[in-house]
């Protein structure tokens, strides 16, 4: 009987170790999945931030270009008005 109870005890120890290892692997897998999802979201957020910065730069450039065109059109209008007045004065 001593030998039989020793085998049962060894089987219980092995089962306990197997359960602990199984739970350990499960917990590690969950941690790994959470870390991977976090890394994926971080990469996506970084890409979105870069795109927003690029768009902000483009908007600033576009605004500067629009202001330049507006001022040049105002100068052209002034020149055309001056030319019109000179031509009307000659007639």
MDAnalysis code that builds the backbone (N, CA, C; Angstrom):
import MDAnalysis as mda
import numpy as np

u = mda.Universe.empty(273, n_residues=91, atom_resindex=np.repeat(np.arange(91), 3), trajectory=True)
u.add_TopologyAttr("name", ["N", "CA", "C"] * 91)
u.add_TopologyAttr("resid", np.arange(1, 92))
u.add_TopologyAttr("resname", ["UNK", "UNK", "UNK", "UNK", "UNK", "UNK", "UNK", "UNK", "UNK", "UNK", "UNK", "UNK", "UNK", "UNK", "UNK", "UNK", "UNK", "UNK", "UNK", "UNK", "UNK", "UNK", "UNK", "UNK", "UNK", "UNK", "UNK", "UNK", "UNK", "UNK", "UNK", "UNK", "UNK", "UNK", "UNK", "UNK", "UNK", "UNK", "UNK", "UNK", "UNK", "UNK", "UNK", "UNK", "UNK", "UNK", "UNK", "UNK", "UNK", "UNK", "UNK", "UNK", "UNK", "UNK", "UNK", "UNK", "UNK", "UNK", "UNK", "UNK", "UNK", "UNK", "UNK", "UNK", "UNK", "UNK", "UNK", "UNK", "UNK", "UNK", "UNK", "UNK", "UNK", "UNK", "UNK", "UNK", "UNK", "UNK", "UNK", "UNK", "UNK", "UNK", "UNK", "UNK", "UNK", "UNK", "UNK", "UNK", "UNK", "UNK", "UNK"])
u.atoms.positions = np.array([
    [0.793, -1.193, 0.000],
    [0.000, 0.000, 0.000],
    [0.835, 1.257, 0.000],
    [1.995, 1.172, 0.575],
    [2.843, 2.345, 0.617],
    [3.262, 2.753, -0.778],
    [3.496, 1.769, -1.632],
    [3.918, 2.088, -2.992],
    [2.761, 2.714, -3.759],
    [1.557, 2.212, -3.594],
    [0.378, 2.752, -4.280],
    [0.079, 4.177, -3.853],
    [0.180, 4.459, -2.572],
    [-0.101, 5.814, -2.110],
    [0.983, 6.784, -2.577],
    [2.208, 6.270, -2.743],
    [3.297, 7.112, -3.234],
    [3.037, 7.487, -4.692],
    [2.507, 6.562, -5.474],
    [2.193, 6.839, -6.876],
    [1.062, 7.852, -6.988],
    [0.059, 7.717, -6.136],
    [-1.063, 8.663, -6.127],
    [-0.555, 10.049, -5.749],
    [0.333, 10.098, -4.760],
    [0.888, 11.381, -4.321],
    [1.702, 12.019, -5.448],
    [2.487, 11.226, -6.184],
    [3.266, 11.736, -7.306],
    [2.352, 12.244, -8.421],
    [1.245, 11.513, -8.659],
    [0.292, 11.946, -9.679],
    [-0.365, 13.265, -9.283],
    [-0.667, 13.404, -7.997],
    [-1.273, 14.661, -7.523],
    [-0.284, 15.811, -7.678],
    [0.984, 15.573, -7.310],
    [1.994, 16.620, -7.460],
    [2.153, 17.009, -8.933],
    [2.171, 16.006, -9.799],
    [2.297, 16.272, -11.220],
    [1.083, 17.049, -11.740],
    [-0.114, 16.668, -11.293],
    [-1.333, 17.367, -11.705],
    [-1.323, 18.816, -11.218],
    [-0.885, 19.010, -9.985],
    [-0.818, 20.358, -9.432],
    [0.167, 21.211, -10.223],
    [1.323, 20.635, -10.509],
    [2.332, 21.361, -11.294],
    [1.786, 21.673, -12.686],
    [1.097, 20.710, -13.310],
    [0.534, 20.918, -14.645],
    [-0.512, 22.025, -14.625],
    [-1.350, 22.068, -13.599],
    [-2.371, 23.110, -13.485],
    [-1.720, 24.479, -13.308],
    [-0.727, 24.551, -12.452],
    [-0.028, 25.824, -12.213],
    [0.650, 26.300, -13.496],
    [1.315, 25.396, -14.219],
    [1.973, 25.761, -15.475],
    [0.930, 26.208, -16.498],
    [-0.206, 25.508, -16.562],
    [-1.277, 25.890, -17.482],
    [-1.803, 27.285, -17.199],
    [-2.069, 27.571, -15.927],
    [-2.537, 28.901, -15.559],
    [-1.463, 29.960, -15.844],
    [-0.224, 29.608, -15.561],
    [0.873, 30.547, -15.848],
    [0.943, 30.890, -17.328],
    [0.826, 29.870, -18.179],
    [0.839, 30.112, -19.621],
    [-0.366, 30.939, -20.060],
    [-1.512, 30.664, -19.460],
    [-2.714, 31.430, -19.791],
    [-2.534, 32.900, -19.430],
    [-2.028, 33.154, -18.251],
    [-1.813, 34.538, -17.806],
    [-0.785, 35.231, -18.693],
    [0.297, 34.535, -19.022],
    [1.314, 35.120, -19.904],
    [0.737, 35.424, -21.288],
    [-0.120, 34.546, -21.780],
    [-0.749, 34.772, -23.081],
    [-1.637, 36.012, -23.052],
    [-2.406, 36.166, -21.989],
    [-3.271, 37.346, -21.856],
    [-2.421, 38.615, -21.801],
    [-1.359, 38.575, -21.016],
    [-0.465, 39.740, -20.915],
    [0.141, 40.049, -22.276],
    [0.556, 39.024, -23.010],
    [1.145, 39.204, -24.344],
    [0.131, 39.847, -25.294],
    [-1.097, 39.372, -25.267],
    [-2.131, 39.915, -26.147],
    [-2.423, 41.384, -25.824],
    [-2.497, 41.702, -24.552],
    [-2.741, 43.091, -24.144],
    [-1.576, 43.972, -24.587],
    [-0.361, 43.496, -24.420],
    [0.817, 44.269, -24.827],
    [0.822, 44.489, -26.339],
    [0.468, 43.473, -27.101],
    [0.442, 43.601, -28.563],
    [-0.632, 44.598, -28.997],
    [-1.790, 44.532, -28.369],
    [-2.872, 45.468, -28.713],
    [-2.460, 46.889, -28.355],
    [-1.811, 47.057, -27.202],
    [-1.336, 48.372, -26.791],
    [-0.310, 48.912, -27.780],
    [0.609, 48.056, -28.204],
    [1.625, 48.474, -29.173],
    [0.982, 48.861, -30.503],
    [0.000, 48.100, -30.926],
    [-0.696, 48.410, -32.176],
    [-1.392, 49.755, -32.083],
    [-2.086, 49.992, -30.979],
    [-2.773, 51.269, -30.811],
    [-1.777, 52.423, -30.720],
    [-0.655, 52.206, -30.077],
    [0.362, 53.258, -29.991],
    [0.889, 53.620, -31.371],
    [1.140, 52.615, -32.175],
    [1.626, 52.870, -33.534],
    [0.574, 53.633, -34.334],
    [-0.682, 53.220, -34.221],
    [-1.750, 53.915, -34.946],
    [-1.886, 55.358, -34.489],
    [-1.799, 55.588, -33.193],
    [-1.911, 56.949, -32.668],
    [-0.747, 57.792, -33.166],
    [0.464, 57.235, -33.174],
    [1.621, 57.973, -33.685],
    [1.437, 58.339, -35.155],
    [0.912, 57.412, -35.948],
    [0.673, 57.696, -37.363],
    [-0.370, 58.799, -37.540],
    [-1.418, 58.749, -36.738],
    [-2.462, 59.777, -36.824],
    [-1.895, 61.136, -36.422],
    [-1.065, 61.173, -35.381],
    [-0.447, 62.441, -34.960],
    [0.437, 63.002, -36.060],
    [1.202, 62.135, -36.748],
    [2.037, 62.592, -37.855],
    [1.186, 63.147, -38.991],
    [0.073, 62.479, -39.299],
    [-0.806, 62.959, -40.353],
    [-1.427, 64.301, -39.987],
    [-1.818, 64.463, -38.724],
    [-2.398, 65.734, -38.280],
    [-1.364, 66.851, -38.394],
    [-0.128, 66.570, -38.003],
    [0.932, 67.580, -38.107],
    [1.186, 67.951, -39.563],
    [1.186, 66.962, -40.442],
    [1.364, 67.221, -41.873],
    [0.223, 68.078, -42.407],
    [-1.004, 67.745, -42.007],
    [-2.156, 68.535, -42.449],
    [-2.104, 69.963, -41.905],
    [-1.670, 70.125, -40.663],
    [-1.533, 71.474, -40.100],
    [-0.526, 72.292, -40.897],
    [0.577, 71.677, -41.273],
    [1.598, 72.358, -42.070],
    [1.030, 72.759, -43.429],
    [0.290, 71.847, -44.035],
    [-0.302, 72.147, -45.339],
    [-1.332, 73.270, -45.235],
    [-2.109, 73.277, -44.160],
    [-3.113, 74.344, -43.983],
    [-2.415, 75.686, -43.804],
    [-1.334, 75.708, -43.003],
    [-0.590, 76.963, -42.814],
    [-0.024, 77.453, -44.137],
    [0.551, 76.539, -44.916],
    [1.115, 76.905, -46.207],
    [0.030, 77.433, -47.138],
    [-1.122, 76.776, -47.127],
    [-2.233, 77.207, -47.965],
    [-2.732, 78.586, -47.556],
    [-2.829, 78.837, -46.260],
    [-3.257, 80.155, -45.780],
    [-2.263, 81.232, -46.196],
    [-0.975, 80.941, -46.059],
    [0.049, 81.908, -46.483],
    [-0.061, 82.184, -47.978],
    [-0.253, 81.139, -48.767],
    [-0.381, 81.289, -50.203],
    [-1.627, 82.106, -50.554],
    [-2.740, 81.846, -49.854],
    [-3.978, 82.593, -50.089],
    [-3.789, 84.067, -49.768],
    [-3.104, 84.366, -48.666],
    [-2.864, 85.763, -48.305],
    [-1.979, 86.454, -49.338],
    [-0.977, 85.743, -49.833],
    [-0.095, 86.300, -50.856],
    [-0.876, 86.609, -52.126],
    [-1.716, 85.682, -52.549],
    [-2.529, 85.896, -53.751],
    [-3.480, 87.070, -53.546],
    [-4.101, 87.149, -52.371],
    [-5.029, 88.251, -52.088],
    [-4.322, 89.603, -52.157],
    [-3.133, 89.687, -51.582],
    [-2.406, 90.960, -51.598],
    [-1.948, 91.305, -53.014],
    [-1.537, 90.298, -53.781],
    [-1.126, 90.567, -55.160],
    [-2.317, 90.992, -56.016],
    [-3.474, 90.373, -55.799],
    [-4.675, 90.786, -56.523],
    [-5.075, 92.209, -56.156],
    [-4.914, 92.579, -54.895],
    [-5.221, 93.945, -54.473],
    [-4.276, 94.931, -55.162],
    [-3.008, 94.583, -55.283],
    [-2.050, 95.449, -55.982],
    [-2.409, 95.576, -57.461],
    [-2.806, 94.466, -58.077],
    [-3.191, 94.496, -59.482],
    [-4.421, 95.376, -59.668],
    [-5.379, 95.254, -58.763],
    [-6.587, 96.075, -58.841],
    [-6.235, 97.556, -58.730],
    [-5.337, 97.866, -57.801],
    [-4.911, 99.265, -57.639],
    [-4.242, 99.760, -58.918],
    [-3.376, 98.921, -59.490],
    [-2.697, 99.307, -60.737],
    [-3.698, 99.502, -61.873],
    [-4.671, 98.607, -61.973],
    [-5.676, 98.730, -63.031],
    [-6.538, 99.974, -62.849],
    [-6.867, 100.281, -61.598],
    [-7.633, 101.499, -61.324],
    [-6.827, 102.728, -61.722],
    [-5.536, 102.733, -61.401],
    [-4.670, 103.852, -61.750],
    [-4.568, 103.986, -63.272],
    [-4.399, 102.850, -63.985],
    [-4.313, 102.875, -65.447],
    [-5.625, 103.391, -66.041],
    [-6.752, 102.952, -65.500],
    [-8.063, 103.394, -65.980],
    [-8.214, 104.894, -65.809],
    [-7.783, 105.412, -64.659],
    [-7.882, 106.852, -64.431],
    [-7.006, 107.625, -65.403],
    [-5.821, 107.112, -65.686],
    [-4.890, 107.780, -66.622],
    [-5.478, 107.769, -68.022],
    [-6.081, 106.624, -68.414],
    [-6.660, 106.538, -69.756],
    [-7.890, 107.434, -69.878],
    [-8.684, 107.537, -68.830],
    [-9.841, 108.421, -68.856],
    [-9.421, 109.890, -68.898],
    [-8.305, 110.202, -68.296],
    [-7.795, 111.583, -68.280],
    [-7.248, 111.978, -69.638],
    [-6.777, 111.036, -70.431],
    [-6.196, 111.343, -71.741],
    [-7.304, 111.652, -72.752],
    [-8.416, 111.040, -72.654],
    [-9.503, 111.211, -73.622],
    [-10.045, 112.563, -73.484],
])
